[in-house]
Amino acid sequence: MAGGFVHIVGIDHNGVVSVYFPLPAKEPEAFPGGAGRPVPGSVILDETLGKERIFVLICSQPIVAEQLIKTVKDVPGGTLKLVASDRLPLELECDQSSLTLFKEKQ
């Protein structure tokens, strides 16, 4: 896999956009290519139940967290449609992967 700047963003069942990496106070970091390098940090899931889509972006250029949130929120049709999508409609050169979480009461 090619290297680049890693960004992880989630969109929950209510359309709330969260940037999980890089953390807001951190500068984007270039990752080398290859496999098996963990992203530092962890995420504690909030109390919002339902579906959440997590997008992992590996981009040729860094994206400022606030700009990424704005780009996602400005998607025509709203953020909720992205929960069912496997890609974010970005104009940047990024490889993308996504996964869906289903959060429910135990």
C-alpha positions in Angstrom: 0.0 0.0 0.0 1.3 3.5 -0.8 2.1 5.9 2.0 0.4 9.2 2.6 -1.5 11.3 5.2 -3.9 9.2 7.2 -7.3 10.6 8.2 -10.1 8.7 10.0 -13.6 10.3 10.1 -16.9 8.9 11.3 -20.5 9.8 10.5 -23.1 8.5 13.0 -26.8 7.7 12.7 -27.7 11.3 13.5 -25.4 12.7 10.9 -22.8 13.9 13.4 -19.3 14.0 11.8 -16.3 13.1 14.0 -12.6 13.2 13.1 -10.8 10.5 15.0 -7.4 10.9 13.4 -5.4 13.0 13.5 -6.5 14.4 16.8 -7.6 18.1 16.5 -4.6 19.5 18.3 -2.1 17.3 16.2 -0.6 18.0 12.8 -1.3 15.5 10.1 1.5 13.0 9.8 2.8 11.3 6.7 2.9 7.5 7.0 5.2 5.4 5.0 3.8 2.8 2.7 3.4 -0.8 3.6 1.1 -2.7 6.0 0.8 -3.2 9.7 1.6 0.3 11.1 -1.0 1.1 13.8 -2.4 4.6 14.1 -1.7 6.0 17.5 -4.5 6.7 20.0 -7.9 5.2 20.7 -11.5 6.0 20.4 -14.2 5.7 23.0 -17.6 5.3 21.4 -20.3 7.7 22.5 -23.9 6.9 23.6 -25.4 7.5 20.1 -27.0 4.2 19.0 -27.4 3.0 15.5 -25.3 2.8 12.4 -21.9 4.6 12.2 -19.7 4.6 9.1 -16.0 5.0 9.6 -13.9 6.2 6.7 -10.1 5.8 6.5 -8.4 8.1 4.0 -4.8 7.9 2.8 -4.2 11.1 1.0 -1.3 12.6 -1.0 -1.8 15.9 0.9 -2.8 16.5 4.6 -6.3 17.7 5.3 -7.0 20.1 8.2 -9.7 18.5 10.4 -12.0 21.5 10.3 -11.8 21.5 6.4 -12.6 17.7 6.4 -15.6 18.2 8.6 -16.8 21.1 6.4 -16.4 19.1 3.2 -18.4 16.2 4.7 -21.1 18.4 6.1 -21.5 20.3 2.7 -22.2 17.1 0.8 -25.4 17.6 -1.3 -28.2 15.6 0.3 -26.7 15.8 3.8 -24.4 13.7 5.9 -26.9 10.9 6.6 -26.7 9.6 3.1 -22.9 9.0 3.6 -23.7 6.5 6.4 -24.9 4.2 3.6 -22.0 5.0 1.3 -18.6 3.3 1.1 -16.8 6.4 -0.1 -16.6 10.1 0.7 -17.0 12.4 -2.3 -13.7 14.2 -2.1 -11.9 16.1 -4.8 -8.6 15.2 -3.2 -6.4 12.3 -4.3 -7.1 9.8 -1.5 -7.4 6.0 -1.2 -10.4 5.2 0.8 -11.8 2.3 2.9 -14.8 2.2 5.1 -16.6 0.1 7.6 -19.9 0.2 9.4 -20.4 -0.1 13.1 -23.8 -1.0 14.6 -24.1 0.4 18.1 -26.9 -1.1 20.2 -27.8 -1.4 23.9 -26.6 -4.6 25.6 
